[in-house]
Amino acid sequence: MSTESIPPRYAVVHNDEEQYSTWPTDLPVPNGWYADGFTGSRQECLEHVGRVWTDLRPKTLRDLAGR
């Protein structure tokens, strides 16, 4: 067995307001948050979030503003 540690894996999660975050895959996703299907290193997940979360306003605010 190797003595090197395995780097942690992360999942991209989002909530009902379409706000995104990263979450360790070895922990259960908190209530109110949902996995979006992307996993990888923390950096890979942050890059994915940067591609998909282009409007940082919460969904309710975007809806009020007519998007």
N, C-alpha and C positions, 0 to 999 in steps of 0.2 A: 504494500500500500504506500502511496506517495505521501510525503510529509507536507507537500504544498497544499495550501487551502484552496478550495474551490471558490471562485469569486461569487458573490451573492447575485442572484437573479431578481429582476424586478418586473412588475406588470404595470401597464398603464391603466389607470382607473379614471372614471368620471362620475359625476353626480347628476341629479336631475336638472341642475342649473347649467349643465354642459361645461363645468369647470373640470380641469384635468389635473392629475397628480401621478406620482410613481408610488408603488407599494411593493414591499418585499414579497416574493412569491411564497416564502415559507410561513407567512402569516395570513390569517383569514382576512378577506376584504371587509372593511368596516361597514356597518349598516349605512345605507344611503349612498353607497358607492358601488360601481359596477365595473368589472373588467371589460376593456374594449377589445381584447384579443391579442394585443401586442405585448411580448415579453422580450427581455434582453438585459444587457448590462444597464446600469443606471444612466450612463451617458447615451446609450442607444435609445432608451425610453424617453429621455429628455429631448433628444432630437426628434423623435416621433411626435411628442407633445407639441414641439415647435412647429411641426408641419400641419397638425390637425386643429390646433387651438389658435385660430387666427384672430378671433375677436374675443378679447378678454372680459367683456361685459357679461354678467350673468344672463341666462336665457330670459328671465322675466323682464329684465331691463331692455334687452334687444327686442322682445316682443312688444313692449310698450312703445318703443321708438319706431316700430314698423320695420325693424331690421335695417 
